Amino acid sequence: SEFNILFTDGELKIIDVSQAVEHDHPSALEFLRKDCSNITDFFKKFGVPVMSVKALFNFVTDKSITEDNIEEYLTAAKRIATQGGEEESSVDAEVFKKTFIPSTLDEVPHFERDLNKVDEGRGGEVFYREVIGLSSDMRSASSK
């Protein structure tokens, strides 16, 4: 929550990590999604431009974001947030908050159906692509 973030010397410090869970915990992604929602809601109350809950979740889980490209990613995310280009409808936000997100391909019941969605230009409906580390066309590992 916002109570576990300190801002000091121009940096954010996360405290009280004793409540954290390992990434392979069965509820880790649900906890993370809730944390993303809590953080964005908190800063929105104060008029701070924020990423959508889904964009923040993807930022945290995207395996293609590395030390080499994080600044580029954050610059683009900041531009989108300050220009209001990442507005998420309340329906889309609620759908994302309630959608099951698998952490491995073994947990994906209909991969072929999801692959067809990507081929039809509806890749935004596939919420697990970044978590698992798949490329945007879902045919290989992400190479970013």
Buried (B, 14 or more C-beta within 10 A) or exposed (E): EEEBEEEEEEEEEEEEEEEBEEEEEEEBBEEBBBBBBBBBEBBEEEEEBBBBBBBBBBBBBBEBBEEEEEEEBEEEBEEBBEEEEBEBEEEBBEBBBEEEBBBEEEEBEEEEEBBEBBEEEEBEEBBBBBBBBBBBEBEEEBEB
